[in-house]
């Protein structure tokens, strides 16, 4: 796939190198030509000097054959305008914009532009490590009815299968983070101490799910 990235800061340059290593072709746009130094001498993609919402700049970067566009410059407005131009003018299917202001992020999400709210995401991740309780939403669908959330599971769940957790709480376990690695569990996967549990659930059910995760599994009884 050909991917166009606007912004050659730390995020943009890291993203560009990672995508190229995965075999994709990459073009990076930045207003400052000296920013391309971050890409290093081994980067084989295009370096395009300009602004990411200028159509000629985007064409030079290969937007017409691009399957994805990432707007990760330091300006919220530039990012969202560029993302909309890529989506609406050039029909790029996979578009994402980095947004610093979390209040704006939800507005843009409803316009159909997936956003990564940098400050909120970083703050949320810190809070999860400092105060590991309840549910912290990581993603919501545009209607707000369904969310992906990291939910703190009581130590009482350790040693029980993911299938039991799903059955008793009504969630779908999307993935676990175990020792810093993301793993896709099967129904037979057993929860271990320190696992971070990421689940899909209805937003209306958050309180019920938090209670079930905090309380531990029901007694087996006569089973």
N, C-alpha and C positions, 0 to 999 in steps of 0.2 A: 504494500500500500504506500502511496505517496502522502506525506503528512506535512502540513505547513504550521509553523510555530511563530507566533508574534511575541517578541520579547526574548532577549538573549541575556537575561540576568541569571541568577543561580538556578532558579527553577527551569527556565527555558533551555539553558545549556545542558543541564542534567537530563532533562526530558529528551532533548535532541540526540544526545549520545546514547541513551538507553534504547531509543527507538531504532537508531541506526544499527546498534549491536544486535537487535532482533531481526535485522534484515530488511527494514523498511527504508525507503528513500525519504529524505528530510530536507526541507528548506526552512531557514530561520530568517525572520525579518526583524530589524532593529533600526531605530533612527540614528544610533551612534555606532559608526563602523568599528570603533575600538572595542565595543562589547563582544565582537566575534572572537576575540582572543580567548574568551572563556571556553570556546569549543575545542581548543587544542589543535595541534598540527595533524592529528590523525582523523579529524572529521572530514568526511568526503561529500557532505551535502552542500546545498546552495546557501550562500550568504547574501542576503538582499538588503540593501540600505534603503529605508523609507518607513512610512507609517502603514500600519496593518489594515487600515480601512480605506486606503487608496486603491482603486481597482487596478490601475496599471502596475502598482507594486505587487499586488496579490497575483496578477497574471504572470509577472516575472518570476514569482515564487512557485508557479505551477499550480495555482488554485483550481484551474479548470480540470485538472486530472487528479486532484486530491480527494482522498477518501475521508480525511479528518483534518480539523483545524483547531489549534489550541491558542487562546489569547491569554498570555501570562506576563504582560508588561506590568509596570508599576502603576498604571492609571486605570481606575475602574471604568471611566467613560470610554476610553480608547478600547479597552478590552471588550466591553459589551457592544459597542458600535461595530468593531471588527468582526465579532462573532455573528452579529446579525447580517452584516454584508456577506460573509462567507455562506451563511445558511440561506438567506433570502435572495441574494443576487446570483450566487454561483451554485446553489443547490447542494452544498457539502452536507453529507448526511450526519457525520459525527462531529459535533462542535461543542467545545467547553470553554468557559471563561472564568478566570480567577478574579474574585471580587474581595476587596478588603473590608468594605462596609457590609456587615451581615444584614442590615435592614434592607439594603438594595438587593441582596442576593435572592431573597424570596420573591421579590417583584419580578426579577429577571427569570427566575425558575418558572413562573407562571406564563412568561412569554415563550416558553419552550426552549430556553437556552440553559442547558445544565451548567450550574455554577459551583465553584469551590470557594467558599467564604474563608479566606486564609486566617484572619484574626480569630473568628469564631471557632474554626476547626482546631487551631493550635490551643486556644483557651480551653475548649471542650476536652481535648486530649489530656491536657494537664490536670483538669478537674477530675477526670476519670481515674487518674493515677493517685491523686491526693485524697479524693473522696469516693471510693469505689462502692457506690450504692445506687439503687434505682435503675432507671433506664435513660440512656443518653441517645437521642435520635442522631443517626448519621446521614440519613437520606429520607425524604418524603416524596411520594408521587405528587404531581401537580395539583391534584384535588385535595391532598392532605389526608386522605382516608387510610392510606397504608404507609408504614414506615419501616425502615431498617434501623435497628437500634442495638447498641451494646448494652446488655442487661447484666447486672451483678447477680450472680448465682450464689446462694448460701453454700457453705462448706458441706451442708447436709446432702447436697446433690453429688458430691464426689463419690465415685464408685458406681454410679447409676448410669444406665444407657441413655443416649440422646433420644431414643424412641420413647422412653418413659417420660423424659422431660417434655417432649412435644405433646404427648398424649395428655398429660396432666395440666399443662399450661395453655394449650391451644395455639402455640406458636409454630413456625417453621424455623428450624435452626439453619441459617444460611451458611455460616462457617464458624470455626473456632480459631482463636489465636492461642497457640501453645508454644511457650518458650520463644516468643518472637516470630514464630512461623505461622502463616495462615494455613489451616487444613480444612478440607471438605469432609465432614463426618458422614459415615453411614449410620443406619439405624442401630447398628451393633457397637458403634464407638462409645467408649466409656469415658465419662467426664473425669478429668484429673485435677488435682490441686493446682491453682494458678491459671486455669483455663479462662480466657475471656470469651463469652458467648455472644454471638451476633445473630439476631433473630429478625424475621419478617413477621409483622403483626399489624392488626388493625389499630389505628390511633385511638379509637374508642376503648380499646381493651388494655391500654397501658397500665392503669392502676391495678387491674386484676392480675396482669402478668407479673408486675413488680412484687405483688403480695405472694404469688405462687412461687416465684424464684427465691424470695427471701425466706419463705416458710419451710422449704424442703419438700421431699416427696411424701405422699400419703403413706400411712402404714400399710404394709402388705396384707394384714388381716389373714383371711383364710385362703389367699392365693397360693 
